[in-house]
Amino acid sequence: MNNPFGSLKIELGINMKKILGRPILFYLRILAKIQLKKINPTIIGIGGASGKTSLSYVLYQIMSTKYKVKQSKGKNSESGIPLNILGIEPQNYNFSDWLRVVINAPIKLITNWEKYDYYIAEMGIDSPYPPKNMEYLLKIVKPKIGVLTNIFIEHSLYFDSLVKGENPDERKAEILEETAKQESLLLTSIDENGRSIVNLDDRFISNLLPLRSKTITVSEKNKSADFYIVSSKTLGNHFLVKFIFLKDEYLVKVPRPLPGYYSITIIMALAIAFSCGLSIKESLEALSNNFSLPAGRFEVFKGIKNSTILDSSYNSSLEAAIGALRALKEAAGGRRKVAILGDMRELGSLSQLEHEALAREILKTCDFAILIGHAIQRFAAPILEEAKFDFLAFETFSKAKESIPTSIRRADAVLVKGSQNTLYLERAVEMLLADKNDRDKLCRRGSFWDKKRKETP
């Protein structure tokens, strides 16, 4: 069952956390630090705008073949991380549930002696201000090994107040700079005894060099990188990544189509595992035997009318959506390419700029689109309309749901992607499944999410 503590943006109603706020976070933070001191694992911190959970899962699949490993499983926030460390799973997030959490926390501290060699901590920032920034998360965990996946626009709504430019492109550049300042704290906090995995293709990350820590570099563009990606592509139902490490060439073969940006995710996992003592051969064998991704991250399902569904419904940002659309085009072959796309949320003053860019990518990659949400309807639809592109646009999922199955033709390749808050486009995936038992494999399962979906138009 998916746990919503990957983000505090979920509305929890009037509950103990709302009432007491900071004192509860301080309380949980201290107990989590004591718990880590008991176990004394090596902490691997994973930050960045996107791909944190996917990287965490891939790394876990490799590392757990040799070591005892605990991962935060999408719980990347100021409350999610300490609760995961303590081993506490909230149930329904109301007042009584938070009261149970507060009471159980010290009990867990006494009784939980789960041992593990490594703790993989996803570290997600929502804001430049505590407790939703990297500075605060580093008060909970102190990684010895760190990686930033990328620096893209994320939650820019909460960075808007820091920038003064009027032009959207200028504002985007300033917001990226401010976001990079927070994200970069993860790598700059690691001392000379630690190690950082550096993505040379992201200028905000490569500009941090030299770091105090030892570094392993990865790149798709720079041949001098320690791990250099020669090529990546989807071929049939497989994703292939060819890379060079220490002058030797290797091939990763994953049994599912994936967007191209997953190549850097896979190579970062190999680099971290290597720094922890696993050989490349051991890591590749682990990937071939165990590869999977969290629900809603490009899972492939058989759909109605013999269609193929590419389920990327967990969340969305411009870069991730563009990568998914290009993967749709690559995987579809000669079939009709259909994109069911929702809003990209929390973009603030950059919403128009980002959705217009998304529309231009739709024109390059798809044959038909269904747009769901206020922002994508307002900003992307006019561009598609002007280009006389075939599409439908709806304000809400409820208004779109009757048109979704009737719009699918035989053997279509269908991508589903959108931000999670108030959209929950896993509902679109569920409608299109050929085997309704596959609904249990979708993201956001459980009674909490069932209730959220019923409350959402």
C-alpha positions in Angstrom: 0.0 0.0 0.0 1.4 3.4 -0.9 2.0 5.8 2.0 1.3 9.5 1.4 4.1 10.8 3.6 6.3 11.5 0.6 4.8 15.0 0.8 3.2 17.2 3.4 1.2 18.9 0.6 -1.5 16.4 1.2 -4.3 18.0 3.2 -4.5 16.3 6.6 -7.4 18.3 7.9 -7.5 19.7 11.5 -5.3 17.2 13.3 -2.5 17.2 15.8 0.2 18.0 13.4 -1.7 21.1 12.2 -2.3 22.2 15.8 1.2 21.6 17.2 3.2 21.7 14.0 6.9 22.4 14.8 6.9 20.8 18.3 5.8 17.5 16.8 8.4 17.7 14.1 11.1 18.5 16.6 10.0 15.6 18.8 10.0 13.2 15.9 13.4 14.5 14.6 15.1 13.9 17.9 13.7 10.4 18.4 14.7 9.5 14.8 18.3 10.8 15.4 18.5 8.6 18.5 17.2 5.6 16.5 19.8 6.1 13.8 22.5 6.4 16.5 21.4 3.0 17.9 21.7 1.3 14.5 24.5 3.4 13.1 23.9 2.7 9.4 25.7 4.4 6.5 23.2 6.9 5.2 22.8 7.4 1.5 21.0 10.7 0.7 19.1 11.1 -2.6 17.9 14.6 -3.6 16.9 16.3 -6.8 13.8 17.5 -8.6 12.6 14.2 -10.0 13.5 10.5 -10.0 14.4 10.2 -6.3 12.0 7.3 -5.5 12.9 5.4 -8.7 16.6 5.7 -7.9 16.0 4.6 -4.4 14.1 1.5 -5.5 16.7 0.6 -8.2 19.6 1.1 -5.7 17.8 -1.0 -3.1 17.3 -3.9 -5.5 21.1 -3.9 -6.2 22.4 -3.2 -2.6 20.1 -5.7 -0.9 21.7 -8.6 -2.7 24.8 -8.1 -0.5 23.8 -5.9 2.4 21.0 -5.3 4.9 19.3 -2.2 3.5 16.4 0.0 4.6 14.9 2.5 2.2 12.5 5.4 2.9 10.1 4.2 0.1 8.9 7.6 -1.0 8.8 9.1 2.4 11.0 12.1 1.8 9.6 14.9 3.9 10.2 16.5 7.3 7.7 14.0 8.9 8.0 11.1 6.5 11.7 10.5 7.0 11.6 10.4 10.9 8.5 8.2 10.9 10.1 5.8 8.5 13.3 5.6 10.6 11.2 4.9 13.7 9.2 2.3 11.9 5.8 4.0 12.3 3.1 3.7 9.6 0.2 6.2 10.0 -3.2 4.8 9.1 -5.7 7.6 8.3 -3.9 10.8 9.3 -6.7 12.2 11.5 -6.3 13.6 15.0 -6.5 10.2 16.8 -3.9 8.8 14.3 -1.5 11.5 15.1 -2.1 11.0 18.8 -1.2 7.4 18.3 2.0 8.4 16.4 3.1 10.7 19.2 2.5 8.1 21.9 4.0 5.2 19.9 7.2 7.1 18.9 9.1 6.6 22.2 7.9 3.0 22.4 9.2 2.3 19.0 12.5 3.9 20.0 12.8 1.4 22.8 11.5 -1.7 21.0 12.7 -1.3 17.4 16.1 -2.8 17.0 16.0 -3.6 13.3 19.6 -3.7 12.1 20.7 -2.5 8.7 24.0 -1.6 7.1 22.6 1.2 4.9 19.7 3.6 5.1 18.6 5.1 1.7 16.9 8.4 2.5 15.0 10.3 -0.1 15.2 14.0 0.6 12.5 16.1 -1.1 12.3 19.8 -0.7 9.1 21.8 -1.2 10.2 25.2 -0.3 13.3 27.4 0.5 12.1 27.7 4.1 12.2 25.2 7.0 10.9 22.7 7.7 10.3 22.0 4.0 13.9 22.7 2.8 17.1 20.7 2.5 18.7 22.5 5.5 16.0 21.1 7.8 16.2 17.6 6.4 19.9 17.6 7.0 19.1 18.1 10.7 17.4 14.7 10.6 19.9 12.7 8.6 23.6 13.2 7.8 24.4 11.3 4.6 27.9 9.9 4.1 27.0 9.2 0.4 24.9 11.7 -1.6 23.5 12.2 -5.0 21.3 14.8 -6.7 19.4 13.4 -9.7 18.8 16.8 -11.4 17.9 20.4 -10.8 14.6 21.3 -12.5 11.6 23.4 -11.7 9.9 21.9 -8.7 7.3 23.4 -6.4 8.2 26.8 -7.9 5.1 28.3 -6.4 6.9 28.4 -3.1 10.0 30.1 -4.6 8.1 32.8 -6.4 8.4 35.3 -3.6 12.3 35.1 -3.8 12.6 36.4 -7.4 12.0 39.8 -8.8 12.1 39.3 -12.6 8.9 40.1 -14.5 9.7 38.1 -17.7 8.7 34.4 -17.3 12.0 33.1 -18.7 13.9 35.4 -16.3 11.8 34.2 -13.4 12.4 30.6 -14.3 16.2 31.2 -14.4 16.1 32.9 -11.0 13.8 30.2 -9.4 16.2 27.5 -10.7 19.1 29.3 -9.0 17.2 29.5 -5.7 16.2 25.8 -6.0 19.8 24.8 -6.7 21.0 26.6 -3.6 18.8 24.4 -1.4 19.3 21.1 -3.3 23.1 21.6 -3.4 23.3 21.6 0.4 23.0 17.8 0.3 26.3 17.4 -1.6 28.2 20.3 0.1 27.3 18.9 3.5 29.3 15.7 2.9 32.8 15.8 4.3 36.1 14.4 2.9 35.3 10.9 4.3 32.2 10.7 2.3 31.3 10.4 -1.4 29.2 12.3 -3.8 27.8 11.0 -7.1 27.8 14.0 -9.5 25.6 14.3 -12.6 27.9 16.3 -15.0 25.0 16.9 -17.4 23.3 19.2 -15.0 25.1 22.5 -14.9 23.8 23.4 -11.4 25.3 20.1 -10.0 28.5 20.1 -12.0 29.2 23.7 -10.9 29.5 22.4 -7.4 32.8 20.8 -8.2 35.2 20.6 -6.6 33.5 19.2 -3.5 35.0 18.3 -0.1 34.0 14.7 -0.6 35.4 12.2 -3.0 33.4 12.1 -6.2 32.2 9.7 -8.8 30.9 11.4 -12.0 28.2 10.2 -14.4 27.3 11.6 -17.8 25.6 11.1 -21.1 27.5 13.9 -22.8 31.0 14.0 -21.2 33.3 11.2 -22.1 35.6 12.0 -19.3 33.0 11.0 -16.7 33.7 7.9 -14.5 30.5 6.4 -15.8 29.9 7.5 -19.4 26.6 6.5 -21.0 27.2 5.6 -24.6 23.6 5.1 -25.6 20.1 4.4 -24.3 17.0 3.3 -26.2 13.8 1.3 -26.0 13.9 -1.7 -28.3 10.6 -3.6 -28.3 9.7 -4.3 -24.7 13.3 -3.7 -23.4 15.2 -0.6 -22.3 18.9 -0.8 -23.2 21.7 1.3 -21.7 25.3 0.9 -22.9 28.0 2.6 -20.7 31.7 2.7 -20.2 33.4 2.4 -16.8 37.1 2.1 -16.3 37.5 1.7 -20.1 35.3 -1.4 -20.1 31.9 -1.4 -21.9 28.8 -2.8 -20.3 25.2 -3.2 -21.3 22.1 -2.9 -19.0 19.0 -4.6 -20.3 15.8 -3.9 -18.5 12.7 -5.9 -19.4 10.3 -2.9 -20.0 10.2 0.3 -22.1 11.3 3.4 -20.2 11.8 7.1 -20.9 15.4 8.0 -21.8 16.0 9.8 -18.5 16.0 6.5 -16.7 19.4 5.8 -18.1 21.0 8.3 -15.7 18.9 6.8 -12.8 20.2 3.3 -13.5 23.8 4.5 -13.9 23.6 6.5 -10.7 22.5 3.4 -8.8 25.4 1.4 -10.3 27.8 4.2 -9.2 26.5 4.3 -5.6 26.6 0.5 -5.4 30.2 0.5 -6.6 31.2 3.1 -4.0 29.7 0.7 -1.4 31.7 -2.3 -2.5 29.6 -4.0 -5.2 31.3 -4.9 -8.5 29.6 -3.8 -11.7 29.0 -7.5 -12.6 27.2 -8.0 -9.3 25.1 -5.0 -9.8 24.1 -5.9 -13.4 23.2 -9.4 -12.3 21.0 -7.9 -9.5 19.2 -5.6 -12.0 18.6 -8.4 -14.5 17.0 -10.5 -11.7 15.1 -7.9 -9.6 14.4 -4.7 -11.7 11.1 -3.0 -10.8 9.9 0.6 -10.2 7.4 2.0 -7.8 3.8 2.0 -8.9 2.8 4.8 -11.4 6.3 5.1 -12.8 6.0 3.8 -16.4 4.5 0.5 -15.6 3.1 -1.3 -18.8 -0.4 -2.8 -18.7 -2.6 -4.5 -21.3 -5.5 -2.2 -22.0 -9.0 -2.4 -23.5 -9.3 -2.9 -27.2 -5.8 -4.6 -27.2 -4.2 -1.2 -26.3 -1.0 -0.8 -24.4 -1.0 1.5 -21.4 2.1 3.3 -20.2 1.2 4.2 -16.6 3.2 7.2 -15.4 0.3 8.6 -13.4 2.1 9.1 -10.0 3.3 12.7 -10.7 4.5 15.1 -13.4 6.9 17.9 -14.2 7.8 19.4 -17.6 11.1 17.4 -18.0 9.5 14.1 -16.9 6.5 14.7 -19.1 8.7 15.4 -22.1 10.7 12.3 -21.5 7.5 10.2 -21.1 6.0 11.6 -24.4 9.2 10.7 -26.3 9.2 7.2 -24.8 5.6 6.9 -25.9 6.6 7.8 -29.5 9.5 5.4 -29.4 7.6 2.5 -27.9 4.4 2.9 -30.0 6.1 2.1 -33.4 3.4 2.4 -36.0 0.5 2.4 -33.6 -1.6 5.5 -32.8 0.0 7.5 -29.9 -2.5 8.8 -27.3 -1.5 11.0 -24.3 -3.8 11.4 -21.3 -2.2 14.3 -19.5 -3.1 16.3 -16.4 -1.9 19.6 -15.0 1.6 20.1 -13.7 0.9 21.6 -10.3 2.6 24.0 -7.9 4.3 26.0 -10.7 3.1 29.4 -9.6 4.0 32.2 -12.1 5.7 29.6 -14.4 2.6 27.6 -15.0 1.9 29.2 -18.4 5.5 28.9 -19.6 5.7 25.2 -18.6 2.3 24.1 -20.0 2.9 25.9 -23.3 6.2 24.0 -23.6 4.4 20.8 -22.9 1.9 21.5 -25.7 4.7 22.0 -28.2 6.1 18.5 -27.2 2.6 17.0 -27.6 2.6 18.2 -31.2 5.9 16.4 -31.9 5.1 13.1 -30.3 1.4 12.3 -30.3 -1.6 11.7 -32.6 -4.3 12.4 -30.0 -4.4 13.9 -26.5 -6.9 14.2 -23.6 -6.0 17.1 -21.4 -7.3 17.2 -17.8 -7.1 20.2 -15.4 -7.5 23.9 -15.4 -3.9 24.9 -16.2 -3.3 22.5 -19.1 -6.7 23.4 -20.6 -6.0 27.1 -20.2 -2.4 27.2 -21.5 -1.8 24.1 -23.6 -5.1 23.7 -25.3 -4.9 26.9 -27.4 -1.6 25.9 -28.9 -3.0 22.5 -29.9 -6.1 24.1 -31.3 -4.1 26.6 -33.4 -2.1 23.7 -34.8 -5.4 21.8 -35.6 -4.2 18.9 -33.5 -6.8 16.3 -32.5 -7.5 16.6 -28.7 -10.1 16.9 -26.0 -9.8 19.1 -22.9 -11.6 19.0 -19.6 -11.5 20.9 -16.3 -11.7 17.8 -14.1 -11.4 14.1 -14.3 -15.1 13.6 -13.6 -15.9 15.6 -16.8 -13.4 13.6 -18.8 -14.1 10.1 -17.6 -16.9 9.3 -20.1 -14.7 10.3 -23.0 -11.6 8.4 -22.0 -12.6 4.8 -22.9 -14.6 5.8 -26.0 -11.6 7.8 -27.3 -9.3 4.7 -27.3 -9.0 2.8 -30.6 -7.8 -0.8 -31.2 -4.1 -1.3 -30.5 -3.5 2.3 -29.4 -0.4 3.1 -27.3 -1.6 5.2 -24.4 0.4 7.3 -22.0 -1.2 8.5 -18.7 0.7 11.3 -16.8 -0.2 14.1 -14.4 0.5 15.7 -11.1 -1.0 14.0 -8.1 -2.8 16.6 -6.1 -6.6 16.6 -6.9 -6.0 14.8 -10.2 -5.2 11.2 -9.4 -5.0 10.0 -13.0 -4.5 6.4 -11.9 -8.3 6.5 -12.2 -7.9 6.9 -16.0 -5.5 3.9 -16.0 -8.0 1.8 -14.0 -10.7 2.6 -16.5 -8.6 1.3 -19.4 -7.2 -1.9 -17.9 -8.1 -5.1 -19.7 -7.6 -7.1 -16.5 -9.3 -5.3 -13.6 -7.2 -7.3 -11.2 -4.3 -5.1 -12.3 -5.8 -2.2 -10.3 -3.9 -3.4 -7.3 -0.7 -2.6 -9.1 -1.5 1.1 -9.5 -0.2 3.9 -7.4 -1.9 5.3 -4.3 -3.7 2.1 -3.0 -5.6 1.8 0.3 -8.6 3.3 2.1 -7.0 6.7 2.6 -6.5 7.2 -1.2 -9.9 5.6 -2.0 -11.5 8.3 0.1 -9.3 11.1 -1.5 -10.3 10.0 -5.0 -14.0 9.9 -4.1 -13.7 13.5 -2.7 -12.0 14.7 -5.9 -14.0 15.9 -8.9 
